[in-house]
């Protein structure tokens, strides 16, 4: 007989075995709790074994006694799972719950997949529909060969210019990352998480690391590191450069996640100094080599624009940078809304469109 249960720390390991992405991991749910977000984590159990599950976050709508639910990167819900999600949505006074399944589109097209009639294509997806995925089972020589020639040239140029990479999860390194994040968001004028958000993420995930992980390593020629692949882990990479006067500057910082068999690149920041030494290209290559050392199979670069990107789009530079490493452009099935309250849902859609239009206008005005 199947039944739903709440998932506590005692069931963390078994729950993580059915989680499909860092944002569905037990650890991510714990992080979201400390940010003040309500987290509902449920598992479907059969014969005392967890066979499926999900982590759902509940978000208050300002000035209203209603909420929005969010379920990112889970399995595509079967009827019994969707029934439970819908029940929770009604209980929590949600207007709707957005689901963004971690399901690749071509796998759906080649199967007898059918979307539940209760789901509607989301009017405002939060996750990009595409990403670049690199195959880390290939040799370093093969991975270098699949890069675009300009990217490969820039990697080698950075090495010649004396750029070096450290994996450093210390407080000092994290503070450098925060400073670079502030510099990057100010320079490029995009919306980003607050320093408090990043600090809580570092404290919750990084300061509770796998005991076998190395706190600080330099370069790629290290012994194979051991991690618990069934636990979300946080790694901070830093690209540094020694100037002519002897001073050392941190030019680029990347936050990487490891979960199951995959390396992820969710956050990054860079300095406007010494752009000519191509530190970003080298840190990406060292991230790839880190993934190989950890015995991972894939590197998900966390977002891309699609097969025909608009070169005028402000995100095109990020897309082109990632594209240079030769990963496979992967398309997911997209985002869906499970509507709980149809009347308020339509009202919310209109208000959300107005809000984003005002934000874009303020950005154009330089506010």
N, C-alpha and C positions, 0 to 999 in steps of 0.2 A: 504493500500500500504506500502511495506517495503522500507526502505532507510537506508543508513549508515550516521552516524554523528560522529564528533569528540567529545570526552568526556572531559569536564572541571570539575572544582571542584563542580559546582552546580549539576552536574549529578553523583557525586561520589557515593552516597549511592545507587542509582538505578543501577549503573554499577557494584558495588561490589556484588549485589544480584545475578548476573549471573556469577561472577568470581568463579573459582573452586579451587583456590590455592593462597597462599600468593604471589607467583611470577606473578600472574595475577591481583593482587589487585591494586586499584588506588594508594595506598600509596607506593607500591613497584615501580611503574612507576615514581612517584615523586622522589624517592631516586635515581633511575637510571639516571634521568635527571641531578641531582647535581653532579654525577660522570663524567659527560661529554658525556654520551651516548644519542644518539637521540632516543626518545621514540615516537611511533605512537600508539595511543589508539583510537580504533574505536568501535562503538556500532551499532548493527542492531536494528532498531526501527520499530515497527508496531503499528499503532493507538496510537502514542505518548508514547508507552511503550517500554523500552529496553528489547529485548527478547534474545539477544546474544551479544557477544563482545569479543575483544581480545586486549592484549597489546603486541606489537612487538617492539623489539629493533634492531637498525641498527648499525653495527660495521664495521669500516674502515679496509680494508686490507692494511697493511703497504706497502708503496712504489708503490701502484697501485691505479688507480682512480675507484676502485670497492669496493663493500661492501658485508657483509654477514648478513642476518637477523636471528633473534632468537625469537621463540615463545614457551616458556616453560610452561608446565602444564596447558594448556587451554583445552577447549572442543575439541573433534575431529571435525574438520571443515566440515560442510556441504558444498555442492557445491557453494552456494552463498557466504559463508565466504571465501572459498578457492579462489574463483574468485577475491574477494577483496584483499586478501593477495598477490595473483599473480600480480594483477595490481600495488599494492604498490611496490612489488619487482622490477618490471620493471622500475617504476618511480624513485626508489631510487638507480638504477644501482647495484642491488644485483646479485651476481653470483648464489646464492641459499638462501633459507630460511629453517632453521631447525625447525621442530615442534616436541615437546615431549609431547603428550597429556596426560592429567591426567585421563586416562581411564584404568580401571582394565581389565586384559586379559579375565578372565572367564566370565565377563559380555558381552564381545564381542563374545566369542565363543557360548554363549547361545542365541544370537540374530542374526538377518539377517544383520550383519554388513559387509560392503564392503569398502575396502580402495580405494580411488580415484586413477585412473591409472596414474595421474600426480605425485604421491608420490613414492619415492624410499626409501628403508631401509637405514638409515643414516650410513655412513662409519665411523663416529667418534661421537658416542653419548656423550652428556655432562652429562646427568642425569643417575644415575644407574637405571636399569630396575626393581629392587626389593626394597622393604622396609618392615620393621616390623610395624604392626599397632596393638595397644592395644585397647581393648574395655573398655572405661572409665565409662560405665554405670554399670559395675560390682562393687560389694562391695570391700572395701579394703581387707577383708578377702579372697575373691575369687581371687583378683589380686595377693596377696601374695602366695596363694596356687598354682597358675599357674606358678610361677617362678621356675626355676631350683633350686635344693636344695642348690647348692653352692652360687648362687646369693642371695637367701634368707638369708643364713648364713652370707654373707658379709654385707648385709644391717644391720643386727642386730649387727654384730661386730663393724661396724662404729658407731652405736648408743652407744654401750658400751664404745668405745674408746673416746667418747666425741666429735665426729664430729657434727657440727650443720650447718644448712642451712639458709641462708638469701636471700630473694628476694630484691635486692638493685639496682636500676637504676641510682644511683648517679654517678657523675663524678669520684669520688675516686674509686668506685667499677669498673667502666668501665676501668679506667687506669690499675687497677689490672688485669682485663681481657686481656687487650692488652699485658701486660708484660708476662702473662702466655701463650698467643698465640705465642709470639715470642720464648719463651722457648720451647714450644711444637714443633713448626715447625723446630727449630734448632735441637732438640733432635731426632725427628722422620724423619727428612729430606723428607718432602713432600711439594708440592706446595700449597700455601695458598694465600688468599687475603692480600693486603697490609694494614698496620695500618691506612692509610688514608681512605681506603674503609670502614673499620669497624667504623672509627670515623664518617664518613658521614652517615652511616647507623644508628648509635646511635643518631646522631643529628637530622636526618630527621624523623625517626620513633619513637624513644624513647622519644625525647624531645617534641613531640606533642602527649602526651598520652591521653587516655580516662580520662576525669576529675574525674571519680569515682574510678580509679585504685589507689592502695596503693603504695606510693613510696618505702616503705621498710617494709618488714614483716619478722618475724623469726619463723621457724618451721612450722608445719602443722596444729596446732590447732588454726586456725584463723577463724574469721567470713567469711562467703561467700563473696567473692569480686564480684564487678559488672564491667563488661566491655561491650563495644559495639562490639558485635560479627560480625557486618557488617563492621568492620574497622580492618586493620592489626595492631596488637599491639606487642610490644617488651618487653620482660621480661628477666632480668639478674639474674640468680641464682648463689650463691656462697657457696661453701662448705668450712667451716673453722674449724681449729683445734687449741686447746690451748696446747702448748708444756709444758714440765715439768718446764721450767724456767719462765712460765707465759706469754710468747709471743704468739700472735695469728697469725696464718698463713692462708692465702687463698690458698687452695690446688687445687680446681677445680672451674672453672667458665663455666656456660652454658648460651648461648643465646637461648631463646625460643620465638617462634611466636605463636600467637593465631589469628585464622581467621575462621569465620563461626563457625562450631561445632567442630573444630579440634585444637589440640595442636601439635606444630612442634618443632623438635630439630635440627636446621640447623648448629649450630656452638658450639664448645666446646674446652676447653683448660685445661691443668693440669700441676701441678708441679711434679718434680721428688722426692720431699721431702715427707717423712711420707707415702710412698705408702702402708705400712702395715696397715694403719687405714681404708683403703677401702672407701675413701671419694667419689669416682666416683659412687660406688654402691648406696650410700645413696642419692646423689644428683638426681640420676635417679628416685628413689622412691619418693622423695619429689616433683619432677616434675610431676609425676603421680598424686600425691595428690593435687597439685596445679590445674591441669587440672580438677579434680573432683570438687574442690571448685569453679572453674569458670563455672561449669555447662556444660563442654564440653563432647562430646560423644566419641571422638577418640584421640589417641596419635600416630602421624606419626613420627617414629624415623629417618626419612630422609635418607634412604639408607640401603641396605643390599647386600650381594654377590650372593644370589641365593640358591637353594636347595642342591647343591653339591659344596660347597666352597672349593677352593684350600687352604689347611692349610699352604702352603708356601707363599701365597700371603701376602704382607705387610699390606693389609686391613683386614686380617682375624681376628685380635684381636678386631677390632671395631665390626665386624659382630658377633663374639662370645659373646662379652659384651652385645650387644642389644638382641641377641637371648635368653640370660639368663632370660629376663623378660616375656617370654612366649607369646609374641605377634604373630599375624598371619603373616606368610611370604606372602606378597602380590606382585603379578607380574603385571606390566603395559604392555601395548601393544608395547612399545618401541619408538624409535626415527625414524623420517622420514625427508627426504630432498625434498623440492619443488624446482626443478632445473629450474633456469631462463635462464642461459647461459650454455648449455651443454659442449661446448669446454673448457671454462675457469673452469668449475666445475671439469673436469677430471684433468686439470693442478693443480688446488687447492688441490685435493685429494693427488696427488703425493707429492706436496710440504709439505703438512701437515704430511704425514707419515714420511718424512725425518726429519722434525722438531722434532717430538716426539721421534724418534730414537736417535737423538743427545741429547735431554734432558735426556733421560734415561741413555745414555752413560756417560754424565757429572755427573749424580747422582751416578753411580757406581764408578766413579773416585773420588767422594767426593768433587766435585766443588760446 
